Amino acid sequence: MSSFEAESFGGQRYAMSVEEARQRPEDLVRTLIDIDLQTFAEPTFSPYLAAALLVHGAVYLLRAQDAVIGTCVFARDWERPSEVVMLTMGIRPGWRGRGLGQDFLRQVLTRLAAKGLRSCTVLVGDVNKRAIRVYQDVGFEIADDDAMRDPRSGERYVRLRCVLNSGTPLTALNSRIRDVPVAGPIYADPAPDFEQG
Ligand SMILES: CC(C)(COP(=O)(O)OP(=O)(O)OC[C@H]1O[C@@H](n2cnc3c(N)ncnc32)[C@H](O)[C@@H]1OP(=O)(O)O)[C@@H](O)C(=O)NCCC(=O)NCCS
């Protein structure tokens, strides 16, 4: 687990940590669903899907002290097994806009690279400028600016991809919490060759 501190409202300092979810799925299903409901207009997860992703996907948690305040959920791409797809990323509302999303994602990408994964993609609504900014800040580039349309609203989704080169420095940690110590790897470990198939 990597950890760092962030100062929040009223000057209170919180010990922040990033971890891959390893608990029994039933302990985290509610948390995943809660954060998702605070994040998106429509629910992403049923309890079944949340549990299935906790068991078969990869779920990373951002904690402030003991409380989970952010989640990133990943599945492997079927056609490109060395690529992961980020299905959702969410930070609880009161914690947004403080640089935590960028730091969380950088730490998660570093861990994915260390596992041997080569790239990460995400689909995001083209109106979600904040999320696109966060993704581009940590190294994602637009791979397809019209990757999918919402069949009801016509909303355009952009696909972004981040190459997880071994040894590629993930750019410096976020400036807005520069005044607090940030521990943990910011360089990807050399990635072992990934066995496809
Ligand atoms: C997207 C999300 C995870 C980002 O986390 P965060 O902690 O709020 O993000 P950060 O504070 O690290 O960074 C926000 C960046 O967006 C920028 N930003 C904020 N509003 C913006 C806007 N309307 N347009 C462009 N950029 C914007 C900020 O300036 C900052 O970039 P900078 O550091 O280069 O200046 C979080 O806001 C969230 O949970 N949003 C709701 C769910 C969501 O949209 N998830 C992504 C789709 S899966």
The ligand as a Gaussian input file, in Angstrom:
#p B3LYP/6-31G(d) Opt

LIG

0 1
 C      -13.251000      12.832000     -12.494000
 C      -12.758000      12.729000     -11.041000
 C      -12.433000      11.275000     -10.708000
 C      -11.463000      13.551000     -10.963000
 O      -10.984000      13.566000      -9.635000
 P      -10.635000      14.974000      -8.923000
 O       -9.982000      14.648000      -7.654000
 O      -11.855000      15.818000      -8.901000
 O       -9.611000      15.594000      -9.991000
 P       -8.296000      16.462000      -9.712000
 O       -8.594000      17.447000      -8.639000
 O       -7.154000      15.552000      -9.544000
 O       -8.089000      17.205000     -11.131000
 C       -9.123000      17.945000     -11.702000
 C       -8.584000      18.569000     -12.988000
 O       -9.661000      18.940000     -13.824000
 C       -9.589000      20.331000     -14.091000
 N      -10.966000      20.768000     -14.261000
 C      -11.929000      20.893000     -13.336000
 N      -13.072000      21.297000     -13.926000
 C      -12.808000      21.384000     -15.245000
 C      -13.572000      21.734000     -16.394000
 N      -14.865000      22.049000     -16.312000
 N      -12.963000      21.711000     -17.611000
 C      -11.663000      21.378000     -17.744000
 N      -10.880000      21.019000     -16.685000
 C      -11.462000      21.040000     -15.460000
 C       -8.879000      20.916000     -12.924000
 O       -8.330000      22.186000     -13.217000
 C       -7.809000      19.850000     -12.702000
 O       -6.797000      19.912000     -13.684000
 P       -5.364000      20.643000     -13.429000
 O       -4.790000      20.026000     -12.189000
 O       -4.572000      20.322000     -14.674000
 O       -5.681000      22.092000     -13.244000
 C      -13.799000      13.283000     -10.024000
 O      -13.982000      14.672000     -10.259000
 C      -15.128000      12.552000     -10.076000
 O      -15.338000      11.588000      -9.361000
 N      -16.047000      13.050000     -10.946000
 C      -17.329000      12.409000     -11.122000
 C      -17.195000      11.048000     -11.806000
 C      -16.532000      11.092000     -13.159000
 O      -16.761000      12.000000     -13.968000
 N      -15.690000      10.067000     -13.406000
 C      -14.960000       9.940000     -14.641000
 C      -15.698000       9.226000     -15.693000
 S      -15.498000       7.474000     -15.515000

